[in-house]
Amino acid sequence: MDSITHIAFGAIVGEAIAGKRLGKRAMFLGAIAQSLPDIDFVASFWLSATDNVLVHRGFTHSFLFGVLATVVLAAGSERWHRARAVPLWTWLLFWGSEIFLHLLLDACNAYGIGWFEPFSDVRFSFHILFVADPFFSAPLGIALAALMILDSKKTFARRVWIYTALTISAAYFLYALNNKIRVDKATRAALKSRQIEAERFFSTPTPLNSWLWYIVAETDSGFHAAYRSSLDEKPEMSFNYFPQRDELLAGMNDRRDVQQLKEFSQGYYTVEIRTDTLIFNDLRFGQIAGWADPDGKFVFHYYLNYPEANLMVIQRGRFSNWNEKTFRSMVRRMRGE
């Protein structure tokens, strides 16, 4: 999830676990704890673009890191805050809950997370929430603002804000999961009716919501992409075909960046020539306003001819073609129109 969501979620969970013992300091420590796995962003200052995409959400997002960090930080916190008589088990619960909730949340979007690094490079991505979803985050942010204003002695009011926010966000998460299940079911039926023999497919939410979903189905020669709203009533789906064109990488497969891109994309990639540039597309991150332009560029595109021009590849131009018309068309598709 985005950093703001982690901070708000961490602060509220910290208050719920240790607010009575630590006061508002629990929110501050909770925000730090929830953000800790993202310390790997520091590596981006000296790593190449392809090295960085694999390092991010790698070891610092693994269960091994979570256990080690929890034990070390809990022991240090118990020693540092001994005067407040906070027992070790409370610190273990505090740090462990925050870190592992971060790992669970980050596994819910498209990027992928290395839960079992360094023993396995398999990445997990469940495609339930977009990386920044205001419908999930807003209740947490509002509650955090209220908790910062409220007197720490008003424990009942603080508890109401905490559990109301957590309940609303949890309910929305379950709603998003239900939407995904329905969209996946409709996708299987549509692929069968269109006689598309897909080896596998994924569905992932489009930006900032969980109603409109982007779908990619893999065949032996390429990919069929479509958009579907969880509110769509008609079973029909319109697929747009993108050939993989792996042959364009002939002579490049030994390059380190190409190998890393293939690994990171989990096989969901295409290669294309645009003007004089050879481009690697990772399909998992969707298209730029693809619901309005089925042939739109993919958000993640890497210039193979110009590696130095790839300082940012994950969200390159995500909102570049957005305007009032694009936004309105997205809202209409979200509503199933």
N, C-alpha and C positions, 0 to 999 in steps of 0.2 A: 504494500500500500504506500501511498505518498507519506512524506515525512510529517506533515501536519496531522494526519490521522493517527499516526503512531504516537505523536506527542500527546494529543488529546486523550487517546485511548489509554496510554500509559499513565497519564496523570490521574485519570479516574480510577483505574484499577489500583494504582498505588494508594489513593485515598481510601478505597474500599478495604484494602488489606491492612494498612498501617496508619490510617488517619487518626485514630484515637490515641495512638502512642506517639506519633511524630508530628501531629498537627499538619499544617499546610506544607511542611517539608516533604511529606509523603508524596504529594503531587509532583514536586520538583524532581525528586529521586525517581519516581515512576516514569516521568517523561524521559529522563536519561536512560533508565533501564530498557524501556521499550524501543529506544532509538539505537541502543548499543550495537546490534548486529550490522547496522548500516555503516559502521566504522570503516568498512571496506571501500567506501567512496574515496578515501585518501589515496588509494592505489591508482586512481584515475589520473593523478597528476604526473605520473611517470610511465604509465603503461600505454601501449598502443590501443587503438579502438577495439580490436578483436581480442587482445589479451584481457582488456577491461571487462568486456561483456561476459567472459567466462569467470573472471575473479569475482565480479559482483554477484551477490547471493550465492557464493560458493562456500568456503570453509566457515566464514563467520555466520553463516545461516545453517550450519549443520547441527545435528543433535549433540555431537561430540563437543563442539564449541559451547553449546548451550549448557551442557552439564559442567564443563570446566569453569566457565564464566560464573555460573550460579554458585558453585562451591567456593571459589576464590573471593567473589564479591560478598557473599553472605558471611564468610569468616572475617573478612576485613571490616564489614559494616558492624558486626557484633562487637568487635574489638573497639572500633572507633566510637560507637554509640553506647558503650557499656553503662554510662551514667544514666541513660534513659531506660535501662533494664528491659531492652527488647531481646527476647530469647533468640537463639540461633535458628530454631525451626521457623520462626516468623520471617527472618531474613531469607532463609532458603525458599520459603513460599513466595516471598516478595519478588526476589530476583528471578527465580525459576518461572513464576507465572508470567512476568513481564516478557522475558526473553522468548519463552516457548509460544506465547500468544503472538509475538512478532513473527516467528517462524511459520505458524499456522496461517496467519493472515496473508503473508507473502506468497504462500503456496496457492492462494485462491485466484491469482490472476495469471496472465499469459507468459510472464517472463521465465518462470521456472526457478526452482530453488534446490540446492544440493544438500538435501537432508543428511545424506550418508557420506559426504566427503570427510576425509580424504580416501576412504576405502572404496567408494564408488562414485563415478562421475555422472550417474543417472540423475536427471533433474525432474522434479515434480511440479506440475502446474495443472490445477483443477478448473481454471477458467470459470469461476463463479462470480467474481466481482471485477469491475474495471479498476485499474490501479488507483484512480481517484474518483470516488463515487460520493457526491454530496449527500445523497439520500442515506447512505450508511454513516457518513462522517458528521453531518450537521447536528444530530442529537448529542453526539459526544462533545463537539465544540461548544454548543450552547450550554451544556451542563458544566463544562470546564470554566466558562466565563462566570457562571453563577457561583460555582464553588470558590473561585478566586475572590469574589465580592463578599460572600457570606462569612459571617463570623465563625471561626473554627469551633466555638462552643455550641453553636446551633446544630447539634448532631442529628436531630431528627430531620430537619429540613435538608441537610447535606445528604443524608441517606436517601431521601426521596429523589433528589436530583440524580444521584449516582445510579440507583436501580432503575429509575425511569429511562435514563439515557441508554443504559446497557440493555434493557428490555426492548426498547424500540429498535436499536441497531441490530440486536440478535434476531428480532422478528423480521426485519428487512433482509438480513442475510438468508434466513430460511425461505423468504419469499423469492429472493433471487435464485436460490437453489431449485425451488419448485419451477420457476420460469425456465431454467436451463433443462430440467428433466422433460418438460413439455416440448421445448424446442427440439431437443435431441430425438424425442419420439416422432415428431412431425418430420424431422430430417430423414430418419430411417425410412419412413413411409414414402417420402418424396423421391429419395434415391431409388427405391425399389420400383416406383411407378414410372420413373424416367429411364429405368434399366441402366442405371449408372452403377457399375460394379466397383464400389469403393473399397479399398483395402482398409481404410480407417478414416475417421473424420473428427473434427473438433468444432465446438461452438464456443464463442467467447463474447462477452458483452461489448457493445460499442461504447464510445466515450461517455462517461458521466451518468450512466443509467444501467438498469438491468431489464429493460423491456425489449430493446432492439438488439438482436444478436447477429454476429458475423460468423459464417459457417464455411469451412473448407473441407472438402472431401478429396482424398488422394486416390488416383487411379494409376495404372502402370506407366502412363506417359505424361501425366500432369495433374492439375488440380481443378476442381469445380467449386467456385465460390458463390455464396448467396447470402441474402439478408432475410431474417424472419423476425417478426415481432411475436412476443408471447401472447399478444392480443389478436393475432391473425386468426380469422375464422376459416378461410378457405385452405384446403390442404395443398394446393399448388404452390410450387416454389420455382423461382427463375434462377437458374445457375449460369454463371459465366465461366468459360473454360480458359485456363492459363497453362500452356505447355511448360514443362519444367526446363527443357532445352539444356540438359546437363552436358551435352556435347560441346557447348560453347566454352566449357572449362578445360577443354583438351589442352594439355601442356601447362595447366595451372594447378592441377590437383596436388602437386607436391609443395605448393606454397603454404607457409604456415597460416597465413590469414584465411586462406580458402578452407583449409582443414578445420580451423577453429569456427568459421562461419557455418560449415556443415554440421559440426557437432552441436553448436548452439541452437541452430534452427530445428533440431530434432527431425531433420528430413523434410520439413515443410518449407521448401525454397524453390524459387525459379531463377533463371538467368536470362537476361535480355540485353539487347543492344539498343541504346538510345542515343541518337546522333552518332558520335564517335566514341561513346563510353560503354564499357561492359559493366553491367550492374547485377549485383546479387541481391535478391529480395527475400527477406524472411517474412512469410505469409502470416505468421501467428499474430502479428501486431496490427493487422487490418490494412485497409486502404484509406487514403485521405478522402473523406466524405464519399465513401464508396456506395452508400445507399442512394446518393443522388447521381453519382457517376460510376457505373459498374466497371469502367475501364480506368478508374483513377489509379494514381501511383500508390505503391505500397509504402506505408509509413517507415518501415525499416528497409532502407536500400543503401547498399555499400558500393562505392565506386572502385571496381577492381583495377582499373587503369591508373587511378590516382589515390593510392592509400592514404596519402597525407591530407586528403580532403574529407576525411571521415572522422573528424573529432567528435561528432555527435551522430549516432545512427539510430538509436532507439526511438526517439520522438521527432525525427527530422521532418519538419513541416506538418506535423499532425493536424494543426488547426489553420494551415496556410490558406486553404480555399474556403474557409468558413465565412459566411456573411448571413444576413437576415434570411435570405432565400434558402440557403443551405440548412440553417437551423430550423426553419419552419418545415422543410421537407423531412428533416429528421424527426421532429415531433409528430408529424402526420404518420410516418412509418412506425414510430413507437406505439401510436394509438391503433395500429392495425389497418390503416387506410392505404 
